[in-house]
Amino acid sequence: MLNIYRLKELVFFDLYHSLSSMRSAIFIIPYFLFWFLIFYNISEESVNWIKGVGGLAATSWLLGNQELAISLIAERSAVLSFYLIVSVVIMPMFVMFVANNPFSSNFATGTFRFLSMRSTRKEIYLSRILSAFIVVSLCLILTTFCAAIVAMINDDNDIDIIMSYALQISIILTIYSLPFITYVGLISIITRSAIGNLFLSMTIYTILVFFILGFYKDYNFIVYILPSGTRPFIFDLTISNFFITIGLSCAYSLFYAALTCWCFERQDI
């Protein structure tokens, strides 16, 4: 049975070591640098290009749906829609870097052996997931807020519309990140180093992407092997699709978490 007090202490312990570790900074800084370079170079001219024929054509090709591209770019804030599309596309890579949680290093340093004397393995694993989710969510919320500021400067939408859209985006992105966090947690059970965890998680994900691309024309349902199969529901921001995204993200997360707990309970730490 979970002890809420121990779980809270473990989460704070993980957050402290995650945010104070130089290794974590190495993984997080490139994400913020990436968005800084994009936001810094966005101007009214670039926004007009996104709204123009070239931007709509590129968005239509990327989404595979012209009507959806028009809805995102022409009928909503172009800057925030651009941010949403790029964030969803890079989400797997971003989470694999930022949520490269302390499982691997704890195996090497013996921290697990120390923690397991005072907590259950489920509490240790859940605290890792929660701390990683908090770190990822903070990164996403911060960059969404910056995107909203850039949109206020360069877009012609009202501030209340931009802020409402930014709130929707921050919620949907944090929910969408959870399956990838639990996926990284699953891979970390296999490896015992941060670099090994990052390499293996990327390798397996890339292999599955190419597998999906190879068989997608014959078997459309195969796209749902990975959480990225929920992208069409994310881009089409309706109430029904919002709840579908939540349901699918929770289903993926529960599957990865259950498999990880099963492996973790049987592993020698």
Protein Blocks (a to p, Z undefined) as FASTA:
>chain_A
ZZfklmmmmmmmmmmmmmmpmklmmmmmmmmmmmmmmmmmpcfklmmmmmmmmlmmmmmm
mnopaklmmmmmmmmcfklmmmmmmmmmmmmmmmmmmmmcfklmmmmnommmmmmmmmcf
klmmmmmmmmmmmmmmmmmmmmmmmmmmmmmmmmccdfklmmmmmmmmmmmmmmmmmmmm
mmmmmmmmmpccfklmmmmmmmmmmmmmmmmmmmmmmmmmlmmmpmklmmmmmmmccfkl
mmmmmmmmmmmmmmmmmmmmmmmmmpcZZ
